[in-house]
Amino acid sequence: MAIKILLNEDEIPRQWYNIAADMPNPMQPPLHPGTGQPVGPADLAPVFPMNLIEQEVSQERWIDIPEPVLDVYTIWRPTPLYRAVKLEQYLNCPVKIYYKNEGVSPPGSHKPNTAIAQAYYNKVFGTKRISTETGAGQWGSALSFACNQFGLEAKVYMVRISYEQKPYRRLMMNTWGATCIPSPSTETEAGRKILSQDPNSPGSLGIAISEAVEDAVTSEAAGRPPTKYSLGSVLNHVLLHQTVIGLEAQKQLAKVGDYPDIVVGCAGGGSNFAGCAFPFVRDKIAGKQIQIIAVEPTSCPTMTRGPFAYDFGDTVQMTPLLPMHTLGHDFVPAPIHAGGLRYHGMAPLVSQLIMDKLIEPRAVQQLETFEAGVTWARTEGFISAPETCHALAVVVQEAKKAKEEGKQKTILVNWSGHGIVDLGAYDAFFQGKLSDHEFPQSEIERALKAIESFPKPKL
Ligand SMILES: *Cc1c(COP(=O)(O)O)cnc(C)c1O
């Protein structure tokens, strides 16, 4: 029989956990690129609503989850915690494996945990319309669902190549009532500029961010309804909202009297990993022996190879300088199938905790991730998102290591989303069209050059 550990609705956490309150070394402030001075709440006000900016800089350990957010969470939360019994039997290693299934949300990933919160705070603030960017469409679809729940308009700038090649998430956005257009578009200055240089531009996340931010800050003058911009990862408030995952997992493990030796998650901007891991990082700071692993692709090795430095969050240098692991804002990652892990930076909170040796980064090769994903589907049944497969590859690695060491271990992995809309990637894998990637040292030298003139974080 399958083992799944369920909570009742009244056991959904009533507060999010803010790790800023417990960090051994405080995070360094974002800097204004022009002045080199810390960015204050007022600097962010044209882009984000003030209630979310307050969360971004909050030092309070616990932040109440508003009742209307909890109401929408109950559509799919609490999410089940499974014991991966069939995978354990298949691997035949001395491990217990638990996974938190965040794929049961309507858009199919962890992303609505923050999309719902962001839509709610915008609604309360008086925002009528939210602009954002999306790569493969996971974030765009989550935000479209959230805006629909709270009666807001959503405008999504989707990287053109994905818009054309991956219609399904765009159609999810349309179904939830959002407008999704290919980026670069003719609707913004940034988009028109790119198109005038290259009418066939395939687009990039960096360009789409510029368009979405420009949309928000020019809306008032253009006579559009009051608009704010929204980001699906990286920022402190986004990671905060995701901590419902780890807080629920702790309650579920307590019900079966268990506690993990290892916590694993994949990290693109860092939000699903942090959401599951931060409540356990808190225990680790308090003295628990626990290994906490953030997994990335070898083709975009931000945490394992990139320096910890101040850099822009976007390609066109519109954001503040963030203290983070980075491959340089001008980095163009290989077109691997885990679109959500192709980001040049990493959440500053996750980056700082890596520097503090509380989190261990690890990079895995693409083929190994799909092998793990196929093994998972043929044991546990669920088809994993290509991003999630990165975490699963490390679960397999750690299970084998436990056998070699002759130690009994308990592993918790965050299953960040399903791969039903990503079956094209599995097809490419089955047809032998995918490959591994080596990351040349010359790319690190380019990254160092890109950030050379910026202020350096103090360590
Ligand atoms: C977007 C996404 C990721 C990567 O984003 P993070 O902010 O690092 O969590 C991972 N898994 C899935 C299923 C995603 O949709």
The ligand as a Tripos MOL2 file, in Angstrom:
@<TRIPOS>MOLECULE
LIG
   15    15     1     0     0
SMALL
NO_CHARGES

@<TRIPOS>ATOM
      1 C1          9.8980   27.2880  -11.6740 C.3       1 LIG1
      2 C2         10.1620   25.9140  -11.2040 C.ar      1 LIG1
      3 C3         11.3590   25.5640  -10.5330 C.ar      1 LIG1
      4 C4         12.4890   26.5200  -10.3300 C.3       1 LIG1
      5 O1         12.2010   27.6920   -9.6410 O.3       1 LIG1
      6 P1         12.6130   27.9380   -8.1170 P.3       1 LIG1
      7 O2         12.2830   29.3580   -7.8460 O.co2     1 LIG1
      8 O3         14.0800   27.6480   -7.9680 O.co2     1 LIG1
      9 O4         11.8050   26.9890   -7.3100 O.co2     1 LIG1
     10 C5         11.4970   24.2610  -10.0780 C.ar      1 LIG1
     11 N1         10.5420   23.3440  -10.2600 N.ar      1 LIG1
     12 C6          9.3840   23.6270  -10.9030 C.ar      1 LIG1
     13 C7          8.3610   22.5520  -11.0940 C.3       1 LIG1
     14 C8          9.1500   24.9250  -11.3930 C.ar      1 LIG1
     15 O5          8.0040   25.2140  -12.0190 O.3       1 LIG1
@<TRIPOS>BOND
     1     1     2 1
     2     2     3 ar
     3     2    14 ar
     4     3     4 1
     5     3    10 ar
     6     4     5 1
     7     5     6 1
     8     6     7 2
     9     6     8 1
    10     6     9 1
    11    10    11 ar
    12    11    12 ar
    13    12    13 1
    14    12    14 ar
    15    14    15 1
@<TRIPOS>SUBSTRUCTURE
     1 LIG1         1 GROUP 0 **** ****
